[in-house]
Amino acid sequence: MNRTTRSYPGGRPDSGRPFLPFVAPVLLLAGALGLASCSTDFDEDAVRENQTILIKQGASMPDEHQSFSPNPVTVLVKTEILWVNQDTEPHQIASFGALFPAAAQPIPPGGEFTVLLKAQGNYRYYCLVPGHREEGVINVLP
């Protein structure tokens, strides 16, 4: 009977030798390159970016539409979040746990509401208008 011998990196699959010696250096190099490209230098008093979240047409019927767009959102600390109401109904934005001040009044169609997020964390928000069930998430990174 003729047997075919195959060569596998790290040894034959039945040899008990793991593939780790080949995988670990690649993962370490990829991680080091990723960290090297990150920078946290910024003016402590400056707003980093602005992020617009649209309250979509039909948001008062969340079973039929994606209410907030984009959702979820990932931003950096000191990002100003702007909600723009594109719906025909008013909406009032508030965060679960009161992590940021709620809109003082409902945002009318075509209106806007702005919040500056100053701390890292996950901010879940929703509409306070009775009968509305839309929710969203903002992930704030350092």
Order of alpha helices (4+ residues) and beta strands (2+ residues): alpha-beta-beta-beta-beta-beta-beta-beta-beta
